Amino acid sequence: MIAHGARPTIERSHKADYTRADGIVGYAWVARYTLEFLDAYLKHDAQAMVFLKKTPAEAGVPPHMMTVDFRAGKGMPATLDALRVEVGRQGFDHAPEIYAAMLKDQPDFKLNEDAVLRWADDLMEENHLPEATNLIKLDVQVFPGSWNGYDSLGEVYTKAGQKQLAIDSYKKSLELNPSNNNAKDKLKALETAPAAK
């Protein structure tokens, strides 16, 4: 507690550890690291990433200015939305590897089969058949006992004109669920259809 009328005094002759010039140099290095970080992660600039991985001494930072710790980012948490983003970025043919990487980072992540099949249905409706096929293949890989997944695979193969693959998929769906009337009807239609010329 300060007594009435007394004022705290600051020693005016106390010198800081860093001068104003040091502050300007330090600010410049922080700005440089910020720019390199943005270039590396937003522009995917390989040179910027190389810079970030250097020690401050290797980058030319004066020894008393800063220390830098580098830790690679882990990416987005494992969700269906994150899977969609990565599949969109890397390509639908990489969906199994992307899912496997997500499981490695977060082993408790589980796909929602209905959501994956709805996504594939949307792609089929827009005539993105290779993309839908890759998603449904991921679905039956993750849910090997899914008669619905194999039914959807039969549908996408039918739309793509891959008759034998469609037949095989519908047969697998029926094997898993003998009361799947859709697969029975589609299989009958495929097996009685004339061969393509």
URPEUR-V662627 format. One record per helix or strand of 2 or more residues. SS is the DSSP state (2 for helix, 1 for strand). FROM is the first residue (numbers start at 1). TO is the last residue. If there is no record, write none. Layout:
BEGIN
<<SS FROM TO> <SS FROM TO>>
END
This chain:
BEGIN
<<2 20 42> <2 46 53> <2 56 59> <2 80 90> <2 92 105> <2 113 125> <2 129 142> <2 147 159> <2 163 176> <2 181 192>>
END
